[in-house]
Amino acid sequence: MTEFNFWQIESGSTHIHLMSYSDFDPNKYIDHLTGIEQERFFSFKHIQRKREFIATRILRHKVFGFQHIHYSTIGAPYIEDEGFISISHSPHLAGIAVNKEYMIGLDLEWPRENILEIAPKFITQKELDFFDGSNKLEMTKVWSTKEAMYKLAGRKKIIFKKELLLSKDENGQWLGEIVNPDHTLRVKIAIFDHQGTVVSINSCAIERIENDL
């Protein structure tokens, strides 16, 4: 039987549940899926996508029991009566974050070899005043943070370079802004390492600022 390793990390009022796994036969864990999830599982063609899907449900099963993961019209996951949740994956790692008080956005990111090449697509010149554009780990953190912010935006079709903006305060705290036509959402981000994987999540509730017209 495949060995799954579990961790729980506290970030303020958020509980982050992580599970690592090696390559396994996902068909052996069908009993961890609801009927609807089984239908979705068998629609996947790639083995890695099947493993990610099963791994998330095994972790869900450990945290919440046999409860179905629903998705909103914009693809945001939720479980009835369990507050706010956010789900993410990186190679051989699944994560579910839970917060009873406010919306959260979780991202898990394994450092990419080509991150410096694609960085100009998601980071502005102004942001480079705060972040080292020549550092792979730093750029991985920027990408991961913007992925987490995307989950907080409440809408699709976000332009990462123009509508998800980052800076740091005098204490080094990462600050995010989600730019919308009539308002801006501001949030603080917590970033840390878990066995080589970058973990990003908002450390407080979103603050809404109305834009001047």
PyMOL commands that place a pseudoatom at each C-alpha (Angstrom):
pseudoatom trace, name=CA, resn=MET, resi=1, chain=A, elem=C, hetatm=0, pos=[0.000, 0.000, 0.000]
pseudoatom trace, name=CA, resn=THR, resi=2, chain=A, elem=C, hetatm=0, pos=[1.238, 3.484, -0.856]
pseudoatom trace, name=CA, resn=GLU, resi=3, chain=A, elem=C, hetatm=0, pos=[2.467, 5.496, 2.078]
pseudoatom trace, name=CA, resn=PHE, resi=4, chain=A, elem=C, hetatm=0, pos=[0.922, 8.945, 2.395]
pseudoatom trace, name=CA, resn=ASN, resi=5, chain=A, elem=C, hetatm=0, pos=[2.531, 11.497, 4.712]
pseudoatom trace, name=CA, resn=PHE, resi=6, chain=A, elem=C, hetatm=0, pos=[0.431, 14.182, 6.380]
pseudoatom trace, name=CA, resn=TRP, resi=7, chain=A, elem=C, hetatm=0, pos=[1.225, 17.551, 7.947]
pseudoatom trace, name=CA, resn=GLN, resi=8, chain=A, elem=C, hetatm=0, pos=[-0.805, 20.360, 9.460]
pseudoatom trace, name=CA, resn=ILE, resi=9, chain=A, elem=C, hetatm=0, pos=[0.550, 23.900, 9.487]
pseudoatom trace, name=CA, resn=GLU, resi=10, chain=A, elem=C, hetatm=0, pos=[-1.053, 26.850, 11.264]
pseudoatom trace, name=CA, resn=SER, resi=11, chain=A, elem=C, hetatm=0, pos=[-0.970, 30.277, 9.619]
pseudoatom trace, name=CA, resn=GLY, resi=12, chain=A, elem=C, hetatm=0, pos=[-2.917, 32.677, 11.814]
pseudoatom trace, name=CA, resn=SER, resi=13, chain=A, elem=C, hetatm=0, pos=[-6.495, 31.382, 11.928]
pseudoatom trace, name=CA, resn=THR, resi=14, chain=A, elem=C, hetatm=0, pos=[-5.909, 29.196, 8.854]
pseudoatom trace, name=CA, resn=HIS, resi=15, chain=A, elem=C, hetatm=0, pos=[-5.187, 25.465, 9.056]
pseudoatom trace, name=CA, resn=ILE, resi=16, chain=A, elem=C, hetatm=0, pos=[-3.155, 24.141, 6.125]
pseudoatom trace, name=CA, resn=HIS, resi=17, chain=A, elem=C, hetatm=0, pos=[-3.338, 20.379, 5.608]
pseudoatom trace, name=CA, resn=LEU, resi=18, chain=A, elem=C, hetatm=0, pos=[-0.657, 18.861, 3.367]
pseudoatom trace, name=CA, resn=MET, resi=19, chain=A, elem=C, hetatm=0, pos=[-0.178, 15.335, 2.074]
pseudoatom trace, name=CA, resn=SER, resi=20, chain=A, elem=C, hetatm=0, pos=[2.793, 14.035, 0.105]
pseudoatom trace, name=CA, resn=TYR, resi=21, chain=A, elem=C, hetatm=0, pos=[2.584, 10.920, -2.038]
pseudoatom trace, name=CA, resn=SER, resi=22, chain=A, elem=C, hetatm=0, pos=[4.692, 8.891, -4.433]
pseudoatom trace, name=CA, resn=ASP, resi=23, chain=A, elem=C, hetatm=0, pos=[3.508, 7.377, -7.710]
pseudoatom trace, name=CA, resn=PHE, resi=24, chain=A, elem=C, hetatm=0, pos=[0.559, 5.076, -7.044]
pseudoatom trace, name=CA, resn=ASP, resi=25, chain=A, elem=C, hetatm=0, pos=[-2.277, 3.334, -8.847]
pseudoatom trace, name=CA, resn=PRO, resi=26, chain=A, elem=C, hetatm=0, pos=[-5.229, 5.729, -8.420]
pseudoatom trace, name=CA, resn=ASN, resi=27, chain=A, elem=C, hetatm=0, pos=[-7.735, 3.036, -9.339]
pseudoatom trace, name=CA, resn=LYS, resi=28, chain=A, elem=C, hetatm=0, pos=[-7.068, 1.383, -5.965]
pseudoatom trace, name=CA, resn=TYR, resi=29, chain=A, elem=C, hetatm=0, pos=[-8.566, 4.375, -4.129]
pseudoatom trace, name=CA, resn=ILE, resi=30, chain=A, elem=C, hetatm=0, pos=[-11.869, 4.780, -5.938]
pseudoatom trace, name=CA, resn=ASP, resi=31, chain=A, elem=C, hetatm=0, pos=[-13.672, 4.173, -2.642]
pseudoatom trace, name=CA, resn=HIS, resi=32, chain=A, elem=C, hetatm=0, pos=[-12.493, 7.606, -1.483]
pseudoatom trace, name=CA, resn=LEU, resi=33, chain=A, elem=C, hetatm=0, pos=[-14.655, 9.255, -4.167]
pseudoatom trace, name=CA, resn=THR, resi=34, chain=A, elem=C, hetatm=0, pos=[-18.321, 10.169, -4.160]
pseudoatom trace, name=CA, resn=GLY, resi=35, chain=A, elem=C, hetatm=0, pos=[-20.454, 9.046, -7.110]
pseudoatom trace, name=CA, resn=ILE, resi=36, chain=A, elem=C, hetatm=0, pos=[-20.097, 12.402, -8.867]
pseudoatom trace, name=CA, resn=GLU, resi=37, chain=A, elem=C, hetatm=0, pos=[-16.349, 12.398, -8.232]
pseudoatom trace, name=CA, resn=GLN, resi=38, chain=A, elem=C, hetatm=0, pos=[-16.039, 8.930, -9.728]
pseudoatom trace, name=CA, resn=GLU, resi=39, chain=A, elem=C, hetatm=0, pos=[-17.646, 10.156, -12.942]
pseudoatom trace, name=CA, resn=ARG, resi=40, chain=A, elem=C, hetatm=0, pos=[-15.199, 13.050, -13.093]
pseudoatom trace, name=CA, resn=PHE, resi=41, chain=A, elem=C, hetatm=0, pos=[-12.237, 10.798, -12.264]
pseudoatom trace, name=CA, resn=PHE, resi=42, chain=A, elem=C, hetatm=0, pos=[-12.923, 8.472, -15.188]
pseudoatom trace, name=CA, resn=SER, resi=43, chain=A, elem=C, hetatm=0, pos=[-13.071, 11.449, -17.562]
pseudoatom trace, name=CA, resn=PHE, resi=44, chain=A, elem=C, hetatm=0, pos=[-9.396, 12.214, -16.960]
pseudoatom trace, name=CA, resn=LYS, resi=45, chain=A, elem=C, hetatm=0, pos=[-6.916, 10.867, -19.515]
pseudoatom trace, name=CA, resn=HIS, resi=46, chain=A, elem=C, hetatm=0, pos=[-3.570, 11.509, -17.824]
pseudoatom trace, name=CA, resn=ILE, resi=47, chain=A, elem=C, hetatm=0, pos=[-2.340, 9.404, -14.910]
pseudoatom trace, name=CA, resn=GLN, resi=48, chain=A, elem=C, hetatm=0, pos=[-0.862, 12.407, -13.093]
pseudoatom trace, name=CA, resn=ARG, resi=49, chain=A, elem=C, hetatm=0, pos=[-4.195, 14.249, -13.170]
pseudoatom trace, name=CA, resn=LYS, resi=50, chain=A, elem=C, hetatm=0, pos=[-5.892, 11.144, -11.770]
pseudoatom trace, name=CA, resn=ARG, resi=51, chain=A, elem=C, hetatm=0, pos=[-3.323, 10.933, -8.966]
pseudoatom trace, name=CA, resn=GLU, resi=52, chain=A, elem=C, hetatm=0, pos=[-3.802, 14.609, -8.082]
pseudoatom trace, name=CA, resn=PHE, resi=53, chain=A, elem=C, hetatm=0, pos=[-7.569, 14.158, -7.984]
pseudoatom trace, name=CA, resn=ILE, resi=54, chain=A, elem=C, hetatm=0, pos=[-7.399, 11.041, -5.803]
pseudoatom trace, name=CA, resn=ALA, resi=55, chain=A, elem=C, hetatm=0, pos=[-4.729, 12.533, -3.527]
pseudoatom trace, name=CA, resn=THR, resi=56, chain=A, elem=C, hetatm=0, pos=[-6.906, 15.582, -2.859]
pseudoatom trace, name=CA, resn=ARG, resi=57, chain=A, elem=C, hetatm=0, pos=[-9.860, 13.341, -1.946]
pseudoatom trace, name=CA, resn=ILE, resi=58, chain=A, elem=C, hetatm=0, pos=[-7.729, 11.174, 0.346]
pseudoatom trace, name=CA, resn=LEU, resi=59, chain=A, elem=C, hetatm=0, pos=[-6.640, 14.354, 2.120]
pseudoatom trace, name=CA, resn=ARG, resi=60, chain=A, elem=C, hetatm=0, pos=[-10.235, 15.620, 2.143]
pseudoatom trace, name=CA, resn=HIS, resi=61, chain=A, elem=C, hetatm=0, pos=[-11.320, 12.306, 3.660]
pseudoatom trace, name=CA, resn=LYS, resi=62, chain=A, elem=C, hetatm=0, pos=[-8.751, 12.637, 6.458]
pseudoatom trace, name=CA, resn=VAL, resi=63, chain=A, elem=C, hetatm=0, pos=[-9.681, 16.246, 7.278]
pseudoatom trace, name=CA, resn=PHE, resi=64, chain=A, elem=C, hetatm=0, pos=[-13.464, 16.323, 6.754]
pseudoatom trace, name=CA, resn=GLY, resi=65, chain=A, elem=C, hetatm=0, pos=[-14.545, 12.725, 6.348]
pseudoatom trace, name=CA, resn=PHE, resi=66, chain=A, elem=C, hetatm=0, pos=[-16.629, 11.609, 3.387]
pseudoatom trace, name=CA, resn=GLN, resi=67, chain=A, elem=C, hetatm=0, pos=[-17.937, 15.014, 2.314]
pseudoatom trace, name=CA, resn=HIS, resi=68, chain=A, elem=C, hetatm=0, pos=[-18.303, 16.132, -1.285]
pseudoatom trace, name=CA, resn=ILE, resi=69, chain=A, elem=C, hetatm=0, pos=[-16.152, 18.995, -2.611]
pseudoatom trace, name=CA, resn=HIS, resi=70, chain=A, elem=C, hetatm=0, pos=[-18.431, 21.371, -4.525]
pseudoatom trace, name=CA, resn=TYR, resi=71, chain=A, elem=C, hetatm=0, pos=[-17.334, 24.070, -6.969]
pseudoatom trace, name=CA, resn=SER, resi=72, chain=A, elem=C, hetatm=0, pos=[-18.831, 27.514, -7.501]
pseudoatom trace, name=CA, resn=THR, resi=73, chain=A, elem=C, hetatm=0, pos=[-19.604, 29.002, -10.915]
pseudoatom trace, name=CA, resn=ILE, resi=74, chain=A, elem=C, hetatm=0, pos=[-16.070, 30.417, -11.070]
pseudoatom trace, name=CA, resn=GLY, resi=75, chain=A, elem=C, hetatm=0, pos=[-14.478, 27.137, -10.019]
pseudoatom trace, name=CA, resn=ALA, resi=76, chain=A, elem=C, hetatm=0, pos=[-13.852, 27.913, -6.347]
pseudoatom trace, name=CA, resn=PRO, resi=77, chain=A, elem=C, hetatm=0, pos=[-14.084, 24.792, -4.129]
pseudoatom trace, name=CA, resn=TYR, resi=78, chain=A, elem=C, hetatm=0, pos=[-16.233, 24.594, -1.023]
pseudoatom trace, name=CA, resn=ILE, resi=79, chain=A, elem=C, hetatm=0, pos=[-17.583, 22.006, 1.410]
pseudoatom trace, name=CA, resn=GLU, resi=80, chain=A, elem=C, hetatm=0, pos=[-20.974, 22.602, 2.984]
pseudoatom trace, name=CA, resn=ASP, resi=81, chain=A, elem=C, hetatm=0, pos=[-20.820, 24.088, 6.511]
pseudoatom trace, name=CA, resn=GLU, resi=82, chain=A, elem=C, hetatm=0, pos=[-16.999, 23.966, 6.697]
pseudoatom trace, name=CA, resn=GLY, resi=83, chain=A, elem=C, hetatm=0, pos=[-16.167, 27.652, 6.308]
pseudoatom trace, name=CA, resn=PHE, resi=84, chain=A, elem=C, hetatm=0, pos=[-13.766, 28.662, 3.537]
pseudoatom trace, name=CA, resn=ILE, resi=85, chain=A, elem=C, hetatm=0, pos=[-11.380, 26.241, 1.862]
pseudoatom trace, name=CA, resn=SER, resi=86, chain=A, elem=C, hetatm=0, pos=[-8.723, 26.450, -0.827]
pseudoatom trace, name=CA, resn=ILE, resi=87, chain=A, elem=C, hetatm=0, pos=[-7.021, 23.591, -2.680]
pseudoatom trace, name=CA, resn=SER, resi=88, chain=A, elem=C, hetatm=0, pos=[-3.659, 23.412, -4.425]
pseudoatom trace, name=CA, resn=HIS, resi=89, chain=A, elem=C, hetatm=0, pos=[-1.158, 20.895, -5.806]
pseudoatom trace, name=CA, resn=SER, resi=90, chain=A, elem=C, hetatm=0, pos=[2.502, 20.679, -6.671]
pseudoatom trace, name=CA, resn=PRO, resi=91, chain=A, elem=C, hetatm=0, pos=[4.396, 17.570, -7.802]
pseudoatom trace, name=CA, resn=HIS, resi=92, chain=A, elem=C, hetatm=0, pos=[3.563, 14.768, -5.326]
pseudoatom trace, name=CA, resn=LEU, resi=93, chain=A, elem=C, hetatm=0, pos=[1.990, 17.173, -2.833]
pseudoatom trace, name=CA, resn=ALA, resi=94, chain=A, elem=C, hetatm=0, pos=[-1.661, 18.056, -2.204]
pseudoatom trace, name=CA, resn=GLY, resi=95, chain=A, elem=C, hetatm=0, pos=[-2.924, 20.813, 0.064]
pseudoatom trace, name=CA, resn=ILE, resi=96, chain=A, elem=C, hetatm=0, pos=[-6.228, 21.940, 1.547]
pseudoatom trace, name=CA, resn=ALA, resi=97, chain=A, elem=C, hetatm=0, pos=[-6.412, 25.127, 3.605]
pseudoatom trace, name=CA, resn=VAL, resi=98, chain=A, elem=C, hetatm=0, pos=[-9.353, 25.827, 5.904]
pseudoatom trace, name=CA, resn=ASN, resi=99, chain=A, elem=C, hetatm=0, pos=[-10.470, 29.050, 7.564]
pseudoatom trace, name=CA, resn=LYS, resi=100, chain=A, elem=C, hetatm=0, pos=[-13.734, 29.521, 9.454]
pseudoatom trace, name=CA, resn=GLU, resi=101, chain=A, elem=C, hetatm=0, pos=[-13.601, 33.335, 9.301]
pseudoatom trace, name=CA, resn=TYR, resi=102, chain=A, elem=C, hetatm=0, pos=[-12.598, 34.577, 5.855]
pseudoatom trace, name=CA, resn=MET, resi=103, chain=A, elem=C, hetatm=0, pos=[-11.844, 33.614, 2.258]
pseudoatom trace, name=CA, resn=ILE, resi=104, chain=A, elem=C, hetatm=0, pos=[-8.414, 32.145, 1.604]
pseudoatom trace, name=CA, resn=GLY, resi=105, chain=A, elem=C, hetatm=0, pos=[-6.249, 31.432, -1.414]
pseudoatom trace, name=CA, resn=LEU, resi=106, chain=A, elem=C, hetatm=0, pos=[-3.634, 28.672, -1.154]
pseudoatom trace, name=CA, resn=ASP, resi=107, chain=A, elem=C, hetatm=0, pos=[-0.890, 27.919, -3.675]
pseudoatom trace, name=CA, resn=LEU, resi=108, chain=A, elem=C, hetatm=0, pos=[1.804, 25.237, -3.657]
pseudoatom trace, name=CA, resn=GLU, resi=109, chain=A, elem=C, hetatm=0, pos=[4.641, 25.756, -6.113]
pseudoatom trace, name=CA, resn=TRP, resi=110, chain=A, elem=C, hetatm=0, pos=[7.709, 23.676, -6.859]
pseudoatom trace, name=CA, resn=PRO, resi=111, chain=A, elem=C, hetatm=0, pos=[10.516, 25.958, -8.187]
pseudoatom trace, name=CA, resn=ARG, resi=112, chain=A, elem=C, hetatm=0, pos=[10.504, 25.940, -11.985]
pseudoatom trace, name=CA, resn=GLU, resi=113, chain=A, elem=C, hetatm=0, pos=[13.692, 25.784, -14.026]
pseudoatom trace, name=CA, resn=ASN, resi=114, chain=A, elem=C, hetatm=0, pos=[12.343, 28.278, -16.563]
pseudoatom trace, name=CA, resn=ILE, resi=115, chain=A, elem=C, hetatm=0, pos=[10.867, 30.731, -14.048]
pseudoatom trace, name=CA, resn=LEU, resi=116, chain=A, elem=C, hetatm=0, pos=[13.307, 33.529, -14.956]
pseudoatom trace, name=CA, resn=GLU, resi=117, chain=A, elem=C, hetatm=0, pos=[12.398, 33.193, -18.618]
pseudoatom trace, name=CA, resn=ILE, resi=118, chain=A, elem=C, hetatm=0, pos=[8.672, 33.574, -18.033]
pseudoatom trace, name=CA, resn=ALA, resi=119, chain=A, elem=C, hetatm=0, pos=[8.922, 36.158, -15.202]
pseudoatom trace, name=CA, resn=PRO, resi=120, chain=A, elem=C, hetatm=0, pos=[8.492, 39.174, -17.558]
pseudoatom trace, name=CA, resn=LYS, resi=121, chain=A, elem=C, hetatm=0, pos=[5.010, 37.847, -18.335]
pseudoatom trace, name=CA, resn=PHE, resi=122, chain=A, elem=C, hetatm=0, pos=[3.800, 38.233, -14.732]
pseudoatom trace, name=CA, resn=ILE, resi=123, chain=A, elem=C, hetatm=0, pos=[5.972, 40.843, -12.977]
pseudoatom trace, name=CA, resn=THR, resi=124, chain=A, elem=C, hetatm=0, pos=[6.183, 44.581, -13.657]
pseudoatom trace, name=CA, resn=GLN, resi=125, chain=A, elem=C, hetatm=0, pos=[9.220, 46.846, -13.616]
pseudoatom trace, name=CA, resn=LYS, resi=126, chain=A, elem=C, hetatm=0, pos=[7.844, 48.578, -10.517]
pseudoatom trace, name=CA, resn=GLU, resi=127, chain=A, elem=C, hetatm=0, pos=[7.543, 45.243, -8.714]
pseudoatom trace, name=CA, resn=LEU, resi=128, chain=A, elem=C, hetatm=0, pos=[11.218, 44.588, -9.451]
pseudoatom trace, name=CA, resn=ASP, resi=129, chain=A, elem=C, hetatm=0, pos=[11.986, 47.447, -7.044]
pseudoatom trace, name=CA, resn=PHE, resi=130, chain=A, elem=C, hetatm=0, pos=[10.856, 45.043, -4.307]
pseudoatom trace, name=CA, resn=PHE, resi=131, chain=A, elem=C, hetatm=0, pos=[11.823, 41.623, -5.695]
pseudoatom trace, name=CA, resn=ASP, resi=132, chain=A, elem=C, hetatm=0, pos=[15.017, 40.129, -7.131]
pseudoatom trace, name=CA, resn=GLY, resi=133, chain=A, elem=C, hetatm=0, pos=[14.263, 39.319, -10.752]
pseudoatom trace, name=CA, resn=SER, resi=134, chain=A, elem=C, hetatm=0, pos=[17.464, 37.267, -11.086]
pseudoatom trace, name=CA, resn=ASN, resi=135, chain=A, elem=C, hetatm=0, pos=[16.645, 34.889, -8.225]
pseudoatom trace, name=CA, resn=LYS, resi=136, chain=A, elem=C, hetatm=0, pos=[14.730, 31.697, -9.157]
pseudoatom trace, name=CA, resn=LEU, resi=137, chain=A, elem=C, hetatm=0, pos=[13.319, 31.154, -5.681]
pseudoatom trace, name=CA, resn=GLU, resi=138, chain=A, elem=C, hetatm=0, pos=[12.200, 34.774, -5.372]
pseudoatom trace, name=CA, resn=MET, resi=139, chain=A, elem=C, hetatm=0, pos=[10.450, 34.659, -8.746]
pseudoatom trace, name=CA, resn=THR, resi=140, chain=A, elem=C, hetatm=0, pos=[8.836, 31.335, -7.803]
pseudoatom trace, name=CA, resn=LYS, resi=141, chain=A, elem=C, hetatm=0, pos=[7.470, 33.034, -4.680]
pseudoatom trace, name=CA, resn=VAL, resi=142, chain=A, elem=C, hetatm=0, pos=[6.121, 35.931, -6.752]
pseudoatom trace, name=CA, resn=TRP, resi=143, chain=A, elem=C, hetatm=0, pos=[4.408, 33.535, -9.163]
pseudoatom trace, name=CA, resn=SER, resi=144, chain=A, elem=C, hetatm=0, pos=[3.009, 31.457, -6.291]
pseudoatom trace, name=CA, resn=THR, resi=145, chain=A, elem=C, hetatm=0, pos=[1.712, 34.539, -4.500]
pseudoatom trace, name=CA, resn=LYS, resi=146, chain=A, elem=C, hetatm=0, pos=[-0.074, 35.756, -7.609]
pseudoatom trace, name=CA, resn=GLU, resi=147, chain=A, elem=C, hetatm=0, pos=[-1.633, 32.300, -8.048]
pseudoatom trace, name=CA, resn=ALA, resi=148, chain=A, elem=C, hetatm=0, pos=[-2.935, 32.549, -4.468]
pseudoatom trace, name=CA, resn=MET, resi=149, chain=A, elem=C, hetatm=0, pos=[-4.254, 36.067, -5.148]
pseudoatom trace, name=CA, resn=TYR, resi=150, chain=A, elem=C, hetatm=0, pos=[-5.991, 34.846, -8.297]
pseudoatom trace, name=CA, resn=LYS, resi=151, chain=A, elem=C, hetatm=0, pos=[-8.059, 32.522, -6.100]
pseudoatom trace, name=CA, resn=LEU, resi=152, chain=A, elem=C, hetatm=0, pos=[-9.099, 35.533, -4.000]
pseudoatom trace, name=CA, resn=ALA, resi=153, chain=A, elem=C, hetatm=0, pos=[-10.136, 37.707, -6.943]
pseudoatom trace, name=CA, resn=GLY, resi=154, chain=A, elem=C, hetatm=0, pos=[-13.617, 36.231, -7.272]
pseudoatom trace, name=CA, resn=ARG, resi=155, chain=A, elem=C, hetatm=0, pos=[-13.518, 36.361, -11.051]
pseudoatom trace, name=CA, resn=LYS, resi=156, chain=A, elem=C, hetatm=0, pos=[-11.783, 34.790, -14.020]
pseudoatom trace, name=CA, resn=LYS, resi=157, chain=A, elem=C, hetatm=0, pos=[-9.792, 36.365, -16.872]
pseudoatom trace, name=CA, resn=ILE, resi=158, chain=A, elem=C, hetatm=0, pos=[-7.282, 38.043, -14.579]
pseudoatom trace, name=CA, resn=ILE, resi=159, chain=A, elem=C, hetatm=0, pos=[-4.178, 39.604, -16.141]
pseudoatom trace, name=CA, resn=PHE, resi=160, chain=A, elem=C, hetatm=0, pos=[-1.444, 38.687, -13.670]
pseudoatom trace, name=CA, resn=LYS, resi=161, chain=A, elem=C, hetatm=0, pos=[0.912, 41.483, -14.734]
pseudoatom trace, name=CA, resn=LYS, resi=162, chain=A, elem=C, hetatm=0, pos=[-1.678, 44.279, -14.619]
pseudoatom trace, name=CA, resn=GLU, resi=163, chain=A, elem=C, hetatm=0, pos=[-4.317, 43.233, -12.109]
pseudoatom trace, name=CA, resn=LEU, resi=164, chain=A, elem=C, hetatm=0, pos=[-2.357, 41.248, -9.497]
pseudoatom trace, name=CA, resn=LEU, resi=165, chain=A, elem=C, hetatm=0, pos=[0.287, 43.551, -8.043]
pseudoatom trace, name=CA, resn=LEU, resi=166, chain=A, elem=C, hetatm=0, pos=[2.826, 42.966, -5.284]
pseudoatom trace, name=CA, resn=SER, resi=167, chain=A, elem=C, hetatm=0, pos=[5.004, 45.074, -3.008]
pseudoatom trace, name=CA, resn=LYS, resi=168, chain=A, elem=C, hetatm=0, pos=[6.640, 44.882, 0.422]
pseudoatom trace, name=CA, resn=ASP, resi=169, chain=A, elem=C, hetatm=0, pos=[6.301, 47.151, 3.437]
pseudoatom trace, name=CA, resn=GLU, resi=170, chain=A, elem=C, hetatm=0, pos=[9.200, 48.408, 5.557]
pseudoatom trace, name=CA, resn=ASN, resi=171, chain=A, elem=C, hetatm=0, pos=[9.145, 45.164, 7.574]
pseudoatom trace, name=CA, resn=GLY, resi=172, chain=A, elem=C, hetatm=0, pos=[9.365, 42.916, 4.531]
pseudoatom trace, name=CA, resn=GLN, resi=173, chain=A, elem=C, hetatm=0, pos=[5.693, 41.899, 4.665]
pseudoatom trace, name=CA, resn=TRP, resi=174, chain=A, elem=C, hetatm=0, pos=[4.399, 40.914, 1.220]
pseudoatom trace, name=CA, resn=LEU, resi=175, chain=A, elem=C, hetatm=0, pos=[1.399, 43.007, 0.200]
pseudoatom trace, name=CA, resn=GLY, resi=176, chain=A, elem=C, hetatm=0, pos=[-0.972, 42.190, -2.651]
pseudoatom trace, name=CA, resn=GLU, resi=177, chain=A, elem=C, hetatm=0, pos=[-3.431, 44.275, -4.632]
pseudoatom trace, name=CA, resn=ILE, resi=178, chain=A, elem=C, hetatm=0, pos=[-6.155, 42.793, -6.842]
pseudoatom trace, name=CA, resn=VAL, resi=179, chain=A, elem=C, hetatm=0, pos=[-7.199, 45.557, -9.219]
pseudoatom trace, name=CA, resn=ASN, resi=180, chain=A, elem=C, hetatm=0, pos=[-10.821, 45.723, -10.419]
pseudoatom trace, name=CA, resn=PRO, resi=181, chain=A, elem=C, hetatm=0, pos=[-12.550, 48.465, -12.432]
pseudoatom trace, name=CA, resn=ASP, resi=182, chain=A, elem=C, hetatm=0, pos=[-14.406, 49.965, -9.452]
pseudoatom trace, name=CA, resn=HIS, resi=183, chain=A, elem=C, hetatm=0, pos=[-12.481, 48.660, -6.452]
pseudoatom trace, name=CA, resn=THR, resi=184, chain=A, elem=C, hetatm=0, pos=[-9.186, 47.216, -5.284]
pseudoatom trace, name=CA, resn=LEU, resi=185, chain=A, elem=C, hetatm=0, pos=[-8.745, 44.268, -2.937]
pseudoatom trace, name=CA, resn=ARG, resi=186, chain=A, elem=C, hetatm=0, pos=[-5.766, 44.445, -0.607]
pseudoatom trace, name=CA, resn=VAL, resi=187, chain=A, elem=C, hetatm=0, pos=[-4.287, 41.518, 1.271]
pseudoatom trace, name=CA, resn=LYS, resi=188, chain=A, elem=C, hetatm=0, pos=[-1.211, 40.423, 3.197]
pseudoatom trace, name=CA, resn=ILE, resi=189, chain=A, elem=C, hetatm=0, pos=[0.520, 37.228, 2.125]
pseudoatom trace, name=CA, resn=ALA, resi=190, chain=A, elem=C, hetatm=0, pos=[2.339, 34.599, 4.197]
pseudoatom trace, name=CA, resn=ILE, resi=191, chain=A, elem=C, hetatm=0, pos=[5.030, 32.653, 2.323]
pseudoatom trace, name=CA, resn=PHE, resi=192, chain=A, elem=C, hetatm=0, pos=[7.046, 29.748, 3.641]
pseudoatom trace, name=CA, resn=ASP, resi=193, chain=A, elem=C, hetatm=0, pos=[8.870, 26.602, 2.585]
pseudoatom trace, name=CA, resn=HIS, resi=194, chain=A, elem=C, hetatm=0, pos=[7.698, 23.029, 3.029]
pseudoatom trace, name=CA, resn=GLN, resi=195, chain=A, elem=C, hetatm=0, pos=[10.397, 20.565, 2.049]
pseudoatom trace, name=CA, resn=GLY, resi=196, chain=A, elem=C, hetatm=0, pos=[11.372, 22.572, -1.015]
pseudoatom trace, name=CA, resn=THR, resi=197, chain=A, elem=C, hetatm=0, pos=[7.832, 23.567, -2.027]
pseudoatom trace, name=CA, resn=VAL, resi=198, chain=A, elem=C, hetatm=0, pos=[6.809, 27.225, -1.791]
pseudoatom trace, name=CA, resn=VAL, resi=199, chain=A, elem=C, hetatm=0, pos=[3.563, 27.675, 0.155]
pseudoatom trace, name=CA, resn=SER, resi=200, chain=A, elem=C, hetatm=0, pos=[1.647, 30.954, -0.271]
pseudoatom trace, name=CA, resn=ILE, resi=201, chain=A, elem=C, hetatm=0, pos=[-1.568, 31.996, 1.462]
pseudoatom trace, name=CA, resn=ASN, resi=202, chain=A, elem=C, hetatm=0, pos=[-3.228, 35.203, 2.603]
pseudoatom trace, name=CA, resn=SER, resi=203, chain=A, elem=C, hetatm=0, pos=[-2.617, 35.838, 6.291]
pseudoatom trace, name=CA, resn=CYS, resi=204, chain=A, elem=C, hetatm=0, pos=[-5.663, 38.037, 6.844]
pseudoatom trace, name=CA, resn=ALA, resi=205, chain=A, elem=C, hetatm=0, pos=[-9.060, 38.855, 5.412]
pseudoatom trace, name=CA, resn=ILE, resi=206, chain=A, elem=C, hetatm=0, pos=[-9.287, 40.792, 2.170]
pseudoatom trace, name=CA, resn=GLU, resi=207, chain=A, elem=C, hetatm=0, pos=[-9.700, 44.574, 2.499]
pseudoatom trace, name=CA, resn=ARG, resi=208, chain=A, elem=C, hetatm=0, pos=[-11.897, 46.221, -0.137]
pseudoatom trace, name=CA, resn=ILE, resi=209, chain=A, elem=C, hetatm=0, pos=[-11.022, 49.768, -1.223]
pseudoatom trace, name=CA, resn=GLU, resi=210, chain=A, elem=C, hetatm=0, pos=[-13.412, 51.647, -3.506]
pseudoatom trace, name=CA, resn=ASN, resi=211, chain=A, elem=C, hetatm=0, pos=[-11.640, 53.275, -6.443]
pseudoatom trace, name=CA, resn=ASP, resi=212, chain=A, elem=C, hetatm=0, pos=[-12.062, 56.995, -7.038]
pseudoatom trace, name=CA, resn=LEU, resi=213, chain=A, elem=C, hetatm=0, pos=[-14.088, 57.613, -10.169]
for i in range(1, 213): cmd.bond("trace and resi %d" % i, "trace and resi %d" % (i + 1))
show_as sticks, trace
zoom trace
